């Protein structure tokens, strides 16, 4: 039943470890860009969901509901295979990037709504009475407080985004999982390759959490 005579060949992994590191950088890159762009879009979706403009409100609600209530894999498939049906052929990298931006924006929009709800409405009125425009009020008064409230939930979303990039292997993207799958298929050292990849994901996730704590201390230490 069990093969206890298995011989580990770590040198096989070590020989191509630089390729896995490069793939890990792709994973981090996709996750980070999709979070930054997704956050920017999420601000508008969050405000749009409570907007009095019907078109803005409806489009925001549709985006958020689809992003949060359909699988991330389905969203990647739609970006890669679905758009291809209309003659729009995206590279695996771009398809995964757009799908994760779409997904992150939907989740972050609801997170930000909670942050906006925690800020007293009187602060907007007070800033406007001081002569600030709406943009200035959000830029200097509202958003800094909102980001402080939602900072840690955003960190969790970043971790989730890092892990979701692994779905890119199903459309041919050579991020960490995709590259690992490719390399192990050439040597058939499945256990060694996937164990190393798992450790790399763990290090990336824990490193992200540590970095977020350091940034939080630097940004909020005066509060």
Backbone as numpy.savetxt, mean C-alpha at the origin, in Angstrom:
# Nx Ny Nz CAx CAy CAz Cx Cy Cz
6.46 -41.40 5.17 5.63 -40.19 5.17 6.49 -38.94 5.17
7.51 -38.92 6.01 8.37 -37.76 6.11 9.77 -38.11 5.62
10.36 -37.18 4.90 11.71 -37.38 4.39 12.70 -36.63 5.28
13.25 -37.36 6.27 14.18 -36.75 7.20 15.61 -36.74 6.67
15.78 -37.24 5.43 17.10 -37.26 4.83 17.32 -36.05 3.91
16.40 -35.07 4.02 16.50 -33.89 3.16 17.80 -33.15 3.45
18.49 -32.79 2.39 19.75 -32.06 2.52 19.56 -30.61 2.06
19.85 -29.68 2.95 19.70 -28.27 2.63 20.86 -27.80 1.75
20.52 -26.96 0.77 21.53 -26.39 -0.12 21.39 -24.87 -0.10
21.85 -24.27 1.00 21.71 -22.82 1.15 22.60 -22.05 0.18
23.67 -22.69 -0.28 24.57 -22.01 -1.21 23.86 -21.67 -2.51
22.85 -22.49 -2.87 22.08 -22.22 -4.09 21.35 -20.89 -3.97
20.80 -20.63 -2.78 20.10 -19.36 -2.54 21.11 -18.22 -2.45
22.20 -18.46 -1.77 23.20 -17.41 -1.58 23.75 -16.90 -2.92
23.91 -17.81 -3.87 24.47 -17.43 -5.16 23.60 -16.44 -5.93
22.29 -16.48 -5.68 21.37 -15.58 -6.40 20.71 -14.59 -5.44
21.25 -14.50 -4.22 20.65 -13.61 -3.22 20.60 -12.15 -3.68
21.61 -11.65 -4.40 21.52 -10.27 -4.90 20.29 -10.04 -5.78
19.89 -11.05 -6.55 18.68 -10.92 -7.37 17.44 -10.81 -6.50
17.43 -11.55 -5.39 16.30 -11.47 -4.47 16.25 -10.11 -3.78
17.42 -9.57 -3.47 17.47 -8.23 -2.86 16.92 -7.18 -3.83
17.29 -7.29 -5.09 16.79 -6.36 -6.10 15.28 -6.46 -6.22
14.77 -7.68 -6.16 13.32 -7.89 -6.23 12.63 -7.32 -4.99
13.29 -7.43 -3.84 12.74 -6.86 -2.61 12.62 -5.35 -2.71
13.58 -4.73 -3.38 13.53 -3.28 -3.59 12.34 -2.91 -4.47
12.03 -3.76 -5.45 10.85 -3.53 -6.29 9.59 -3.61 -5.43
9.55 -4.59 -4.53 8.42 -4.73 -3.61 8.22 -3.46 -2.80
9.30 -2.96 -2.22 9.23 -1.75 -1.40 8.82 -0.55 -2.24
9.37 -0.45 -3.43 9.08 0.66 -4.32 7.60 0.72 -4.68
7.05 -0.42 -5.09 5.64 -0.47 -5.48 4.74 -0.14 -4.29
5.06 -0.71 -3.13 4.25 -0.47 -1.94 4.29 1.00 -1.54
5.47 1.60 -1.57 5.63 2.99 -1.14 4.95 3.97 -2.09
5.16 3.79 -3.39 4.54 4.69 -4.36 3.02 4.57 -4.32
2.53 3.33 -4.23 1.08 3.13 -4.20 0.46 3.74 -2.94
1.22 3.75 -1.84 0.72 4.36 -0.61 0.69 5.88 -0.73
1.75 6.46 -1.26 1.82 7.92 -1.37 0.73 8.45 -2.30
0.63 7.86 -3.49 -0.39 8.29 -4.44 -1.78 7.97 -3.90
-1.92 6.79 -3.30 -3.21 6.40 -2.73 -3.66 7.34 -1.63
-2.72 7.79 -0.81 -3.06 8.72 0.26 -3.53 10.05 -0.29
-2.86 10.54 -1.32 -3.27 11.80 -1.94 -4.70 11.70 -2.48
-5.00 10.60 -3.17 -6.36 10.40 -3.70 -7.35 10.22 -2.56
-6.92 9.52 -1.51 -7.81 9.24 -0.38 -8.31 10.50 0.30
-7.47 11.54 0.33 -7.90 12.81 0.93 -9.14 13.34 0.22
-9.11 13.29 -1.11 -10.25 13.79 -1.89 -11.45 12.85 -1.77
-11.19 11.54 -1.74 -12.30 10.59 -1.59 -12.98 10.77 -0.24
-12.18 10.98 0.79 -12.72 11.16 2.14 -13.59 12.41 2.22
-13.09 13.49 1.65 -13.88 14.73 1.64 -15.07 14.60 0.71
-14.88 13.88 -0.39 -15.96 13.71 -1.36 -17.13 12.92 -0.83
-16.87 11.94 0.03 -17.95 11.10 0.54 -18.94 11.90 1.37
-18.49 13.00 1.95 -19.37 13.85 2.74 -19.69 15.17 2.04
-19.35 15.22 0.74 -19.57 16.45 -0.02 -21.05 16.65 -0.35
-21.42 17.91 -0.52 -22.80 18.21 -0.94 -22.95 18.10 -2.45
-21.83 18.02 -3.16 -21.87 17.83 -4.61 -22.19 16.37 -4.90
-23.31 16.12 -5.55 -23.79 14.76 -5.74 -22.84 13.91 -6.58
-22.28 14.49 -7.66 -21.37 13.74 -8.51 -20.10 13.36 -7.76
-19.55 14.33 -7.04 -18.34 14.10 -6.25 -18.59 13.06 -5.17
-19.73 13.18 -4.50 -20.06 12.25 -3.42 -20.29 10.83 -3.95
-21.04 10.71 -5.04 -21.36 9.39 -5.60 -20.11 8.68 -6.13
-19.27 9.42 -6.86 -18.06 8.82 -7.40 -17.12 8.38 -6.29
-17.05 9.16 -5.21 -16.20 8.80 -4.07 -16.71 7.54 -3.39
-18.02 7.47 -3.20 -18.62 6.30 -2.55 -18.40 5.04 -3.38
-18.58 5.16 -4.69 -18.40 4.00 -5.58 -16.96 3.50 -5.50
-16.00 4.41 -5.58 -14.58 4.03 -5.50 -14.29 3.29 -4.19
-14.72 3.91 -3.08 -14.42 3.35 -1.76 -15.07 1.97 -1.58
-16.33 1.84 -1.99 -17.04 0.59 -1.80 -16.45 -0.54 -2.64
-16.08 -0.24 -3.88 -15.48 -1.28 -4.73 -14.10 -1.68 -4.19
-13.30 -0.68 -3.81 -11.95 -0.97 -3.32 -11.97 -1.81 -2.05
-12.93 -1.55 -1.17 -12.96 -2.21 0.13 -13.73 -3.53 0.11
-14.54 -3.76 -0.90 -15.41 -4.93 -0.88 -15.19 -5.89 -2.04
-14.06 -5.77 -2.71 -13.65 -6.74 -3.72 -12.21 -7.15 -3.43
-11.82 -8.37 -3.77 -10.45 -8.82 -3.46 -9.40 -8.00 -4.20
-8.26 -7.79 -3.56 -7.16 -7.07 -4.20 -6.70 -7.81 -5.45
-6.75 -9.15 -5.40 -6.35 -9.94 -6.57 -7.27 -9.66 -7.75
-8.57 -9.53 -7.48 -9.53 -9.20 -8.53 -9.19 -7.85 -9.15
-8.81 -6.90 -8.33 -8.46 -5.57 -8.83 -7.21 -5.61 -9.70
-6.25 -6.44 -9.32 -5.04 -6.60 -10.15 -5.40 -7.26 -11.48
-6.24 -8.28 -11.42 -6.66 -8.96 -12.65 -7.40 -8.00 -13.59
-8.23 -7.14 -13.02 -8.97 -6.19 -13.85 -8.03 -5.20 -14.52
-6.99 -4.78 -13.77 -6.03 -3.82 -14.34 -5.18 -4.47 -15.43
-4.84 -5.74 -15.24 -3.95 -6.42 -16.18 -4.70 -7.10 -17.32
-5.67 -7.95 -16.97 -6.41 -8.69 -17.99 -7.66 -7.94 -18.47
-8.37 -7.31 -17.51 -9.61 -6.63 -17.85 -9.42 -5.49 -18.83
-8.47 -4.61 -18.54 -8.23 -3.48 -19.44 -7.69 -3.95 -20.78
-7.04 -5.12 -20.78 -6.53 -5.67 -22.03 -7.64 -5.98 -23.02
-8.82 -6.28 -22.51 -9.97 -6.56 -23.38 -10.38 -5.32 -24.17
-10.00 -4.14 -23.67 -10.33 -2.89 -24.35 -9.12 -2.33 -25.10
-8.11 -3.16 -25.25 -6.92 -2.74 -25.99 -5.93 -1.95 -25.16
-6.15 -1.90 -23.84 -5.22 -1.18 -22.95 -4.34 -2.23 -22.28
-3.13 -2.38 -22.76 -2.23 -3.42 -22.26 -1.16 -2.80 -21.37
-1.27 -3.10 -20.10 -0.32 -2.56 -19.12 0.74 -3.60 -18.79
1.90 -3.13 -18.43 2.94 -4.05 -17.96 2.51 -4.58 -16.59
3.03 -5.73 -16.18 2.69 -6.25 -14.84 2.99 -5.23 -13.74
4.11 -4.54 -13.86 4.49 -3.55 -12.85 3.44 -2.45 -12.74
3.04 -1.89 -13.88 2.08 -0.79 -13.87 0.69 -1.27 -13.44
0.30 -2.47 -13.87 -1.01 -3.01 -13.50 -1.11 -3.19 -11.99
-0.08 -3.77 -11.39 -0.08 -3.98 -9.93 -0.05 -2.63 -9.22
0.75 -1.70 -9.73 0.84 -0.38 -9.12 -0.53 0.31 -9.10
-1.21 0.32 -10.25 -2.51 0.99 -10.32 -3.54 0.30 -9.44
-3.50 -1.04 -9.39 -4.45 -1.77 -8.57 -4.24 -1.47 -7.08
-2.99 -1.41 -6.66 -2.72 -1.12 -5.26 -3.02 0.33 -4.90
-2.81 1.24 -5.85 -3.20 2.63 -5.62 -4.71 2.70 -5.40
-5.45 2.02 -6.27 -6.91 1.97 -6.16 -7.33 1.40 -4.81
-6.71 0.30 -4.42 -7.06 -0.37 -3.17 -6.69 0.48 -1.96
-5.47 0.99 -1.94 -5.02 1.80 -0.80 -5.86 3.06 -0.65
-6.20 3.69 -1.76 -7.00 4.91 -1.70 -8.34 4.64 -1.04
-8.97 3.52 -1.38 -10.26 3.18 -0.80 -10.19 2.97 0.70
-9.19 2.20 1.14 -9.05 1.94 2.57 -8.61 3.18 3.35
-7.68 3.91 2.80 -7.19 5.11 3.48 -8.26 6.19 3.57
-9.15 6.23 2.59 -10.23 7.23 2.61 -11.09 7.06 3.85
-11.42 5.83 4.19 -12.23 5.59 5.39 -11.44 5.87 6.65
-10.15 5.56 6.62 -9.30 5.88 7.77 -9.25 7.39 7.99
-9.09 8.13 6.91 -9.04 9.59 7.01 -10.36 10.18 7.46
-11.47 9.56 7.04 -12.79 10.06 7.47 -12.89 10.03 8.98
-12.36 8.97 9.58 -12.35 8.90 11.04 -11.52 10.01 11.64
-10.40 10.31 10.98 -9.55 11.41 11.45 -10.23 12.75 11.33
-10.88 12.99 10.19 -11.60 14.25 10.00 -12.73 14.40 11.02
-13.39 13.27 11.32 -14.51 13.32 12.27 -14.05 13.68 13.68
-12.77 13.43 13.98 -12.26 13.71 15.33 -11.89 15.18 15.52
-11.86 15.94 14.43 -11.49 17.36 14.51 -12.76 18.21 14.65
-12.87 19.03 15.68 -14.06 19.88 15.85 -14.29 20.78 14.64
-15.54 20.88 14.23 -15.88 21.72 13.08 -15.55 23.20 13.33
-15.51 23.57 14.60 -15.24 24.97 14.92 -13.84 25.41 14.48
-12.93 24.45 14.31 -11.57 24.82 13.90 -11.55 25.36 12.48
-12.36 24.78 11.62 -12.45 25.29 10.25 -13.04 26.70 10.26
-14.11 26.88 11.03 -14.74 28.20 11.10 -13.78 29.24 11.68
-13.01 28.84 12.67 -12.07 29.77 13.30 -10.97 30.17 12.33
-10.46 29.20 11.58 -9.39 29.51 10.63 -9.89 30.39 9.51
-11.14 30.14 9.08 -11.70 30.99 8.02 -11.93 32.41 8.51
-12.30 32.53 9.79 -12.52 33.87 10.35 -11.23 34.66 10.45
-10.09 33.95 10.43 -8.79 34.61 10.48 -8.30 35.01 9.08
-9.12 34.73 8.08 -8.78 35.13 6.72 -8.15 34.03 5.88
-8.07 32.83 6.41 -7.51 31.72 5.64 -8.50 31.22 4.59
-7.97 30.75 3.47 -8.82 30.10 2.47 -9.09 28.67 2.93
-10.00 27.98 2.25 -10.30 26.59 2.61 -9.04 25.73 2.47
-8.29 25.96 1.39 -7.07 25.19 1.16 -6.08 25.42 2.29
-5.89 26.68 2.69 -4.96 26.99 3.77 -5.43 26.38 5.09
-6.73 26.39 5.32 -7.27 25.82 6.55 -6.96 24.34 6.65
-7.18 23.64 5.54 -6.88 22.20 5.52 -5.38 21.97 5.62
-4.62 22.77 4.89 -3.16 22.56 4.82 -2.48 22.81 6.16
-2.85 23.85 6.86 -2.12 24.24 8.06 -2.82 23.87 9.37
-4.13 23.69 9.33 -4.87 23.46 10.58 -5.43 22.04 10.66
-6.21 21.63 9.66 -6.96 20.38 9.74 -6.10 19.15 9.46
-5.45 19.12 8.30 -4.71 17.92 7.89 -3.58 17.51 8.86
-2.80 18.45 9.41 -1.76 18.02 10.37 -2.35 17.27 11.56
-3.52 17.72 12.03 -4.15 17.03 13.15 -4.72 15.68 12.72
-5.28 15.63 11.52 -5.84 14.38 11.01 -4.74 13.33 10.86
-3.61 13.72 10.29 -2.52 12.76 10.07 -1.95 12.25 11.39
-1.99 13.08 12.41 -1.53 12.61 13.73 -2.47 11.53 14.26
-3.76 11.69 14.04 -4.74 10.72 14.52 -4.64 9.40 13.77
-4.43 9.48 12.45 -4.48 8.27 11.62 -3.09 7.71 11.31
-2.05 8.24 11.93 -0.68 7.83 11.59 -0.46 6.33 11.74
-0.84 5.79 12.88 -0.59 4.37 13.11 -1.46 3.45 12.24
-2.75 3.77 12.03 -3.51 2.97 11.05 -2.91 3.03 9.65
-2.32 4.15 9.28 -1.66 4.27 7.98 -0.43 3.36 7.91
0.26 3.22 9.03 1.41 2.31 9.08 0.95 0.88 8.82
-0.17 0.50 9.41 -0.71 -0.84 9.18 -1.06 -1.04 7.71
-1.60 -0.01 7.09 -1.93 -0.10 5.66 -0.68 -0.24 4.82
0.41 0.39 5.24 1.67 0.27 4.52 2.18 -1.17 4.57
2.08 -1.79 5.73 2.48 -3.19 5.86 1.63 -4.07 4.97
0.33 -3.81 4.99 -0.60 -4.57 4.14 -0.25 -4.38 2.66
0.12 -3.18 2.30 0.49 -2.90 0.91 1.75 -3.67 0.51
2.72 -3.73 1.41 3.94 -4.49 1.14 3.61 -5.96 0.88
2.77 -6.52 1.72 2.42 -7.93 1.58 1.56 -8.18 0.34
0.72 -7.22 -0.02 -0.14 -7.40 -1.20 0.64 -7.39 -2.50
1.83 -6.81 -2.51 2.61 -6.82 -3.74 2.92 -8.24 -4.20
2.89 -9.19 -3.27 3.18 -10.58 -3.62 2.18 -11.13 -4.62
0.98 -10.53 -4.68 -0.03 -10.97 -5.65 0.41 -10.67 -7.08
1.38 -9.78 -7.23 1.87 -9.42 -8.55 2.47 -10.59 -9.30
2.92 -11.61 -8.57 3.51 -12.77 -9.24 2.51 -13.48 -10.15
1.22 -13.32 -9.85 0.18 -14.00 -10.64 -0.04 -13.35 -12.00
0.50 -12.15 -12.20 0.43 -11.52 -13.52 1.82 -11.33 -14.11
2.81 -12.00 -13.51 4.14 -11.99 -14.08 5.08 -10.92 -13.59
4.71 -10.22 -12.50 5.61 -9.19 -11.98 6.71 -9.84 -11.15
7.94 -9.43 -11.36 9.07 -10.03 -10.66 9.44 -9.21 -9.42
8.48 -9.10 -8.50 8.81 -8.56 -7.19 9.40 -9.73 -6.37
9.45 -9.62 -5.08 10.15 -10.62 -4.28 9.57 -12.01 -4.45
8.24 -12.13 -4.38 7.63 -13.45 -4.54 7.81 -13.98 -5.96
7.60 -13.11 -6.94 7.75 -13.53 -8.33 9.16 -13.98 -8.65
10.14 -13.23 -8.20 11.55 -13.59 -8.43 11.91 -14.87 -7.69
11.40 -15.01 -6.46 11.66 -16.23 -5.69 11.09 -17.45 -6.40
9.88 -17.33 -6.90 9.24 -18.43 -7.62 10.05 -18.79 -8.87
10.53 -17.77 -9.56 11.33 -18.01 -10.76 12.64 -18.72 -10.43
13.32 -18.25 -9.39 14.62 -18.82 -9.04 14.51 -20.24 -8.50
13.49 -20.51 -7.68 13.37 -21.85 -7.13 12.98 -22.87 -8.19
12.27 -22.40 -9.23 11.88 -23.32 -10.30 13.08 -23.77 -11.13
14.19 -23.02 -11.05 15.39 -23.39 -11.79 16.27 -24.37 -11.03
16.10 -24.37 -9.71 16.95 -25.23 -8.88 16.17 -26.29 -8.10
14.85 -26.10 -7.99 13.98 -27.00 -7.23 14.34 -27.05 -5.74
14.95 -25.97 -5.25 15.20 -25.87 -3.81 14.09 -25.01 -3.21
12.88 -25.56 -3.27 11.68 -24.81 -2.89 11.72 -24.32 -1.45
12.01 -25.20 -0.51 11.98 -24.84 0.90 12.96 -23.71 1.21
14.20 -23.86 0.73 15.23 -22.87 1.03 14.84 -21.49 0.49
14.38 -21.46 -0.76 14.07 -20.16 -1.37 12.89 -19.48 -0.69
11.82 -20.24 -0.43 10.65 -19.61 0.16 10.86 -19.25 1.62
11.70 -20.00 2.31 12.01 -19.64 3.69 12.79 -18.33 3.73
13.77 -18.19 2.86 14.55 -16.95 2.81 13.65 -15.77 2.42
12.76 -15.99 1.46 11.85 -14.93 1.05 10.93 -14.52 2.20
10.45 -15.52 2.97 9.59 -15.22 4.11 10.33 -14.38 5.15
11.60 -14.73 5.39 12.41 -13.96 6.33 12.60 -12.52 5.81
12.79 -12.38 4.52 12.97 -11.04 3.94 11.70 -10.21 4.10
10.53 -10.81 3.87 9.27 -10.09 4.09 9.15 -9.67 5.55
9.52 -10.58 6.45 9.44 -10.29 7.88 10.33 -9.10 8.24
11.55 -9.11 7.71 12.49 -8.02 7.99 11.98 -6.70 7.41
11.43 -6.75 6.21 10.89 -5.53 5.60 9.74 -4.97 6.42
8.83 -5.86 6.85 7.67 -5.42 7.64 8.10 -4.85 8.99
9.00 -5.56 9.67 9.46 -5.08 10.97 10.28 -3.81 10.83
11.06 -3.73 9.76 11.83 -2.51 9.50 10.93 -1.32 9.26
9.83 -1.56 8.56 8.86 -0.50 8.30 8.22 -0.02 9.59
7.87 -0.96 10.47 7.28 -0.60 11.75 8.26 0.20 12.61
9.52 -0.22 12.61 10.53 0.49 13.39 10.73 1.90 12.84
10.81 2.01 11.52 10.98 3.32 10.90 9.79 4.23 11.21
8.59 3.66 11.19 7.40 4.47 11.47 7.41 4.97 12.91
7.92 4.15 13.83 8.00 4.58 15.23 9.02 5.71 15.40
10.14 5.57 14.69 11.16 6.62 14.76 10.64 7.93 14.18
9.91 7.83 13.05 9.33 9.02 12.45 8.28 9.65 13.35
7.48 8.78 13.99 6.44 9.28 14.89 7.07 10.04 16.06
8.16 9.50 16.57 8.85 10.17 17.68 9.40 11.52 17.24
9.96 11.55 16.04 10.55 12.79 15.54 9.48 13.84 15.25
8.35 13.38 14.68 7.31 14.31 14.25 6.45 14.78 15.43
6.12 13.83 16.33 5.15 14.14 17.39 5.77 14.31 18.77
7.09 14.30 18.87 7.72 14.33 20.19 7.43 15.60 20.96
7.08 16.66 20.21 6.80 17.92 20.89 5.37 18.03 21.42
4.55 16.99 21.07 3.13 17.06 21.48 2.92 16.38 22.81
